[in-house]
Amino acid sequence: MTTLLGPAPLTAPRVSGDLPGPRSTALLAHQERWESNARTYPRHLPIALAEGSGSFVRDVDGNVFIDFLAGAGVLSLGHNHPELVRAVRHQLDSLTHGLDFPTPAKDAFTQAQLSMLAPEPRERTRLHFCGPTGANAVEAAIKLCKIATGRGDIISFQGAFHGSTHATMALSGPVSQKAPVRDGMPGVHFFPYTASDQDVGSVSGADLLEQALRDSDGGIPPPAAVIMEMVQGEGGNFVARTDFVRKVREVTRSLGIPLIVDEVQTGCGRTGTWFAYQQYGIEPDVIVASKALSGIGLPVALILYDTALDTWAPGAHIGTFRGNQLAFAAGVETVRVIRRDGILGNVRRQGDRIADRLAGLTRDPWVRQVRGRGLMWGIELADPRDGRPATEVAAAVQHHALRHGLIVERGGRGDAVVRLLPPLNVTAEVVDMACSILVDAVSAGAGRSPVR
Ligand SMILES: Cc1ncc(COP(=O)(O)O)c(C=O)c1O
């Protein structure tokens, strides 16, 4: 909607008429005509986007939504944060692309990234700027470890998601995505992921890992690396159990296996600390970071790793788009604003608020669990009769939420986990609006099921 003073500010959701509206319908039809069958988000969220501001986005028909997808966790300070926009505009006037030459913007960005680490690991850390996606940085991490150790096998965890390239798919859990792509990267072994909802003291994936790796006949040669997420985001928002993570670290350290933590989704403050591993009292050998690094959706990805692994040769992981100066400028500003505005504290406070607002949902027989950390939340829907993923109920919840002005994504097994990834500077007011839409959506979505 446009007023005499310009577009109305985006402060509350407002959806009128059917979705998609007429303009969205036209653009979605163009997309269907010209784009690949592999496109994803608009299949579940059938809207065409026009503009965004903070936690809100407006579609081309003038409908306003709370955006709790936030570019799949990329927009840490929401859409078009004015200070980030200003930093990008300023950088535009001097340099936009710099390959891997040093530049003032890159140097400031490097220092901003290092400032997130504790002093001791910081001194031992090296950075490599990768091609601008999370998957490219995961590829770099496994290449680094393979080269440094001279070994070939990699250990990953069930339910993991590390990307959509050929090798990162091999490291990921979803079998249906891997099955049609024959001859994936060999030498990947999966162990169970132990989430915080499993009883402390029960056998963890790390116990099984240790057993296999210490057994001379365990079937797995000493691997080049173990890769893990602290919260499996795409896998359904499972938060790792503390003793599981610590034991993985203990075992890998004692056997001389580099530990890669994939913080593509959990990094840059998403769980309430700069990196999620910092809540587990461990130090990894390699950190993979991407998504929220620029805070405004400009692509950038990197790995931070122990200098002892830095044995690869010049040019071992190259890529044309490793020097996005606009992303660097925005990223420096993101870190500054997060510190200045105490946004890590906001992540923890709003995370607690979401937990509180959604706690009552578990009384619904279709809600198996509400779980999360910081500003990564998931509502898992399961059929109360047999415990299977309630895919259709989750789809109905997502649809109902969209109809009422809230964008949320789904993930996990059977896409039955409704996922929330709000901007890190989301306000209590917006959290309340979103949660009340969600509570209604769950009751409407589950209400359609035969068990009620
Ligand atoms: C943990 C994790 N690793 C890697 C990736 C892949 O990142 P990208 O989509 O930028 O390649 C994702 C994407 O969601 C992710 O969540």
The ligand as an SDF file (V2000), in Angstrom:
LIG
                    3D

 16 16  0  0  0  0  0  0  0  0999 V2000
   24.2720  -26.3400    8.4900 C   0  0  0  0  0  0  0  0  0  0  0  0
   24.2810  -25.9830    7.0370 C   0  0  0  0  0  0  0  0  0  0  0  0
   25.3820  -26.2280    6.3170 N   0  0  0  0  0  0  0  0  0  0  0  0
   25.4640  -25.9180    5.0160 C   0  0  0  0  0  0  0  0  0  0  0  0
   24.3870  -25.3530    4.3660 C   0  0  0  0  0  0  0  0  0  0  0  0
   24.4900  -25.0260    2.9100 C   0  0  0  0  0  0  0  0  0  0  0  0
   24.5570  -23.6600    2.7110 O   0  0  0  0  0  0  0  0  0  0  0  0
   24.2490  -23.0380    1.2680 P   0  0  0  0  0  0  0  0  0  0  0  0
   22.8030  -23.2680    1.0150 O   0  0  0  0  0  0  0  0  0  0  0  0
   24.6080  -21.6090    1.3750 O   0  0  0  0  0  0  0  0  0  0  0  0
   25.1160  -23.7840    0.3230 O   0  0  0  0  0  0  0  0  0  0  0  0
   23.2090  -25.0850    5.0730 C   0  0  0  0  0  0  0  0  0  0  0  0
   22.0420  -24.4900    4.4150 C   0  0  0  0  0  0  0  0  0  0  0  0
   20.9560  -24.4380    4.9200 O   0  0  0  0  0  0  0  0  0  0  0  0
   23.1610  -25.4120    6.4450 C   0  0  0  0  0  0  0  0  0  0  0  0
   22.0570  -25.1900    7.1850 O   0  0  0  0  0  0  0  0  0  0  0  0
  1  2  1  0
  2  3  1  0
  2 15  2  0
  3  4  2  0
  4  5  1  0
  5  6  1  0
  5 12  2  0
  6  7  1  0
  7  8  1  0
  8  9  2  0
  8 10  1  0
  8 11  1  0
 12 13  1  0
 12 15  1  0
 13 14  2  0
 15 16  1  0
M  END
$$$$
